[in-house]
Amino acid sequence: MSKPVITQAMIDAYDEYTHLTLDRRGFMQKLTTLAGSGAAAAAIMPMLAANQANAAMVEEGDARLEVADITYPGASGEMKGYLAIPKDAAEKLPAVIVIHENRGLNPHIRDVARRMALEGFVALSPDFLSPNGGTPSNEDEARAMFQSLDMVAAVANGEATRAFLAGHEKTNGKVGAIGFCWGGGMVNRMAVASPELGAGVAYYGSQVPAEQVPAIRAPLMLHYASLDERINAGIDAFKAALDANGKTYELHMYDGVNHAFNNDTSAARYDKAAADLAWSRTVEFLKKNLG
């Protein structure tokens, strides 16, 4: 059997399912129509979805790192998180909050935290579903939990995470944030709410309203995918507000790639060239602003 052909319409339908109002049954019906048969749709679905069984870029037991599941004080309760620290660092390091997509703290985001630690940062990925018991193993359950998450409380927990890292014995007190999808939107929200955030990097994240932009103090790096019409609809207003208020930011558009292009566990949407370029830009930006 030849490899299934994945069209942009299929990717758009998956985005509607994972981020908007289309439920799983409706998505599979739409995918079956687009694919031409139920068998073809069944073969394509795993290629669209993130497969957490894919190999990590940095293994959990990498000898260069110290990693641990931790708990720490949130804004109004205990937060869970995954902490990755370079071993035997000669000096205190800058810190980075690694914020997950709307699937919660899963193996992929843990892998990203390890990658960030190997770049010379203390990396902590919070589980923003902690107030609801933590990220479940079923990703559809996790997605549903995000729909009812208290975003004001989530931003407060983001600031509590920043404060925890700023006071950590292994850090230099400077803390940035990087986020993907839902997490990218959280980075933008944190930039508004946290005057002490040292830098923010948002991958295809939703923008904050223009009237909130004056509160932003942190320099921002904004990564967008040219085929991501849903998120890109808010770019012009956000950019205009950033410019009008004299904010420091970089905006990068990656041609011919989709939302979630950085997620290497999704065969249909991952784009290595764009992901590698965005990552190199991100690391340089964070080192410049947090070092």
N, C-alpha and C positions, 0 to 999 in steps of 0.2 A: 504493500500500500504506500503510495506516495505521500510525502509530508503535506499536511493540510495547509491551505493558503489562508492566511489571516489578513483580513481587509481592515481598512481604517474604520469602516462602519461597525465591525465587530469590536474593535478597541473602544470606540465611542459608546457602544452599548454596554460594555463592561464598566466603563467609567460612570455611566448613568446608574448602573446597578450598585457600584461600590460607594458612590458619593451622593446620589440623588434619591429618587423615590421608587425606582424600579426594583421589585422584589426578585428573589432567585427564580421563582417559577416564571415570572414575566420575562426575565432575562433569558432563560433557557429557551423559551418559546421564540423570542426574537432571534437568538443565536441559531436555532434550528432553521428558521426561515432564511437567514443570511447564508448559512452553511450548505443548505440544500437537503439536509437529512439529519435525523437524530444521531446517527452514528458519527457523522462528521462533526456535529456540535459537541458530542462527548469527547472526541479526540482533540478538539480545539480548546475546550474549556481549561484544561490544565496548563496550556501554554499561555493563556491570558492571566490566569491567577498566579499569585506568588506561591512558589513551592518551597516550603521551609526545609525540605529534605535535601535541597541543593547544597553542595559543599560550601563551607564558609571560606572567605578569603584569608581570614586569620583564625586559626583553630583555637578552641576554648582553652586548650592546655599549652598554648604557646609559652615557651620558657622565658621569653623576654618580658612577660607581663605578670602582674598580680591582678587577679579578677575575683570578684565576689558579689553575691546577692546581698544587699544591705537594706536596712531600714534607717530612716532619719526623720527628723521633725518636719512635717508639712505645715501649712498655714493653720489648720484646725484639726490635725490628726496625723497619724503615722503614714509616711510615704515609703513605698518599696522602690528599689532601683537596682541597677547593675553598674558596678564600678570597675573601671579598668585603669591601672596605673603602671607606667613603665618601671621595671625593676631597677634598683640600684641607681636611681637618678642622683646626680652629684649636687643638684640644687633644687629649690622649690620650683614647681612648674605652673604655667597657666592652666586654667581649667576650662572645659567645654561641656555644656549640657547637650546631650544628643537626644532629640525629641522624635518620637516614633510617629508613624502614619496612623490612620484610623483603624489599625488592627492591634494596637497596643504594643507592649514590650515583648516582641517575639524574637526568634533566633537571628533573623536578619539584622535587626537593630542592635542586638548584642554584638554581632559581628562588626557593624559600623563603629560601635563604641571602641572595640578592640583596635580597629584600624586607626581611629583617632588617637588612641593612646600611643600607638607605635610612631605617630608623628611628633610625639613629645608633649602630650597633654595629659592631665588627669581628666578622664572622660567618665561622665555619669549619665546614664540613660534612665530617667525616672519613668515609673509606671503611672501614668496619669489616670488610670482606672483604679488606683489604690483605694480611693474612697468607696468604690463599689465592690471591693473584695479582690481587686487585681485582674490582670488580663487572663481571660479563659483560654483554654487550648483551642477551642472552636472559633475560627476567625469570623464567621457570620455572627456568632454571639457577641464577639468583641465589637464588631461594627454597629450592632444594634445598641450596645451600651453607650457608644459615643453620641448617639442621637439624643440621649437624655442627660448627658453630662453637663453639670453646672459650669459654664465657661468662666464665670467670674471667679469661682473657687479654683478652677484649673489654673488660671493665670496667677492667682495668689500662691498656689502650690509651686508654680514655676519660679516665682520670686523667692519662695522659701528654699527651693533647690539652689538657686544662685547664692543665697546667703550661707547655706550649708557648705557649699564648695569654697566660697570666699574665706571661710574660717577653718578649712581643712588643713591639717598640719603639713600635707604634701604640696599645697598650692601656694602661689605667690600673691593670692588675693584677687587676681584678675580673672573674671569669668565671662566667657562668651556662650553663645547658643547656636546650634545648627539643627534644623528641622526639615522634615520631608512631608509633603502633602499636608495632612492635618497639622503635623509638627511645624511645617513652614509657616502656616497661619499663626501658630502659637508663638513662633519667634517674633513675628510682626506685632502681635499683641503684647508680648513681654517687652519689646522695645518701647512701647507706649507706657507701660506700667512701671518699668524698672529703670530709673535714672542711673543706676549703678551698673547696668549691663555693659560689658566692655565692647562687645561686637555681636552682630547677629547675621546669620546666613540662612536664608529661606529658600528652600528648593520647592518650586511650584506651589507656593503657599498663598492662601487667600489674603487679600490686602485689608488693612484697617481703613475705616472711613476717613475722608480727607480732613475732617475737623479734629481728628485725634493726632494727626501727624505732628503738629507743633510740640507735642510732649516728647517726641522721640529724641534721645540723646546719643544713642549708640550708632556707630557707623554700620551700614547695612550692605550686604551682598545679596542680590536677588537673582536666582537662577530660574529661567522659564523655558518651557518647551513650545516650539512654534505651532505644534498641532493641538495644543491644549486650550481649546477655545473657551472652555468654561472658566478656567482661572485667568486666562489672558484678557478676558473682558474687563477686568478691573485694573489693568496696568496703567492705562492712560491717566485716569483720575489720580491714582496713587503717585505716579511719576510727577504729575503737575503739582501736587501738594508738596512732595519732597523738594522739588525745585523752588517753589514759591517760598518755602520756609528755610531755604538754605541748608538742607540736610546733606550729610555726607553719605553717599551710597554709590554702588556699582550695580548696573543692571546688565545681565548677560542673557541673550536669547539664543537658543540652540536650534538650528534649522533642521527640519525634517524628523524631529523626535517627538515622542509622546510624554504626557504626564507619567511620572514615576520612572523616567529614563534611567535614574540612578539605581533602581532596585534590580540587582543582578539575579534575584530569584524568580523574576517574571520574564520568561523567554520572549514573549511577544513585544514587551515594552522596553526592556533594557537596551540601552545603546552604549556600548563600551567606550567609543571615542568621546561621546559627549560626557559620559560619567567621569572618565579619566581627566578630561580637561576641566570640568567643573570642580573636581576634587582638588586638583593642583592649585587652582585659583583660590579655593576655599582655605586650604592649608596655609598658603602664603598670606592671605588676608588675615587669618586668625593670629598667625605668628606676628605679623606687623602690628596688630592692635592690642595683643595681649602679652607680648613678650616683655 
